[in-house]
Amino acid sequence: MKTMKIYEPAMCCSTGLCGVGVDTELLRISTVLNTLENNGVHVDRFNLSNNPQKFVTNQTINNYVKENGVDGLPVVVIDDEITITGRYPTNDEFVKLLNVPENYIGEKPDAVNAASKKTQGCGCSGGDCCC
């Protein structure tokens, strides 16, 4: 199985999901990583505030940060090679990069939206009520 490591900018906590304003992208990443973990797929996640030594000891990441600064984070590493920089992987990219089934990352947002649309309204066709 492929190994994934995510090197993130400095955040107040390990997930960045603390404080009053929650970043929806960090929430998505935490959800995907938790779902992957529940399916037996571990992804290492290193935050510059909590794991600065990981940025120092990994020569590839150290050189990347020296060249691009912390504004170039996050960095996604697959099997010790930088794969994505400056952003997190999309859900589809997680599936492809880790070579896992789609259900390992949870439902796709489109599937969730479609399911919720089906349950909304009074049951009239297309949500257009005649009465």
Secondary structure, 3 states (H helix, E strand, C coil): CCCEEEEECCCCCCCCCCCCCCCHHHHHHHHHHHHHHHCCCCEEEEECCCCHHHHHHCHHHHHHHHHHCHHHCCEEEECCEEEEECCCCCHHHHHHHHCCCHHHHCCCHHHHHHHHHHHCCCCCHHHCCCC
